[in-house]
Every structure is written in C-alpha cells, then in structure tokens.
Amino acid sequence: MLVYAPQLSTYVHERGWLVHNPAAWRPLLKLNYITLAIVAVFLPIFAGQFWGPPWTIARVAGLAAAIPSFLLLALARVQLGRAFSVRAKATTLVTTGIYSRIRNPIYVFGGLMLAGFILWVNRPWLLLLFVVLIPMQVYRIRKEERVLSEKFGAAYLDYKRKTWF
C-alpha cells in the first residue's frame, strides 16, 4: 500500500521507506547545527583514540556498541524528519520505521552510543554520567509524552501501548 506524504512530495511505502522520488531525501538528510556540532567535536576524539591504547575486550565491546548505536541514532533522526525539535512540541506523530517499535529511539541509541564510547576510550568511571543523564532523559520523555497525548489523544495512547519505551 502506498500513502501520499505531501510534506515530502513523494510516495512512501507503508513501512516508511521512500519509493518514488529520490530528491525527497534532501530535506530529511539536512542535519541541524547541534547534530553537526556534536559530530565535529566527537569525531577528532574518536580518531585520536583509535590509534591509542591497545585493543582490550572493553574497547572492542564499546566500539561494537557505539557504531551501530550511532547509525541507528542517525536513522531515527532522519525518520523523525521535521517533527524533530529541541523543545517538547507536537507537530506530527511519527509511527513508522524505528518509531513503530521504539517510542524514543534517539534517547535509547544515544545512551548506548555514549556508553560504547565511554568503554571504547577506556574510561569506565565516566559511566557515572548516567546517574545524571537517565533522570534528565526520563523527565524530558515524560514532558514530551504529555505534549503528545494532549495533541493526539487516543491515537498517541494507542501508539504508546503498542511500542516499547
């Protein structure tokens, strides 16, 4: 089944994959300045650590967690498209792609990527950041859920019931 998505000026397969106009990817692939700044800061750190200490099991496990988590985080960000915002606001209810299984993939994969990075740079004591990060993310998620349930009502509650986290 094909569904017309006017914001993309193309046809989209029901699972969220673009199937008609390749030019429709352009607006989805534009990264916001914050994402670009984060990549610009962490890329040299990754490169500097790559040739550093010997490869231990923790470093390999960290890299094995960080790389797929980063790719899934980027995919979630692209699938979120114009619905992404720094502040909690509800413009569109995204329920396709990764969002059909996980309500907050950016938080999930961002946390896994950070944990993998911390292990990869061989600084396990930095995992204590999660003591602060997790409560902050839970607070933000609750705020976003409140805004989404006010805007989309039963549709959001049904989506919430069918998905994890």
Secondary structure as GFF3:
##gff-version 3
##sequence-region A 1 165
A	DSSP	beta_strand	2	5	.	.	.	ID=ss1
A	DSSP	beta_strand	10	13	.	.	.	ID=ss2
A	DSSP	three_ten_helix	22	24	.	.	.	ID=ss3
A	DSSP	alpha_helix	25	29	.	.	.	ID=ss4
A	DSSP	alpha_helix	33	50	.	.	.	ID=ss5
A	DSSP	alpha_helix	57	80	.	.	.	ID=ss6
A	DSSP	three_ten_helix	81	83	.	.	.	ID=ss7
A	DSSP	three_ten_helix	97	100	.	.	.	ID=ss8
A	DSSP	alpha_helix	105	120	.	.	.	ID=ss9
A	DSSP	three_ten_helix	124	128	.	.	.	ID=ss10
A	DSSP	alpha_helix	129	152	.	.	.	ID=ss11
A	DSSP	alpha_helix	154	162	.	.	.	ID=ss12
###
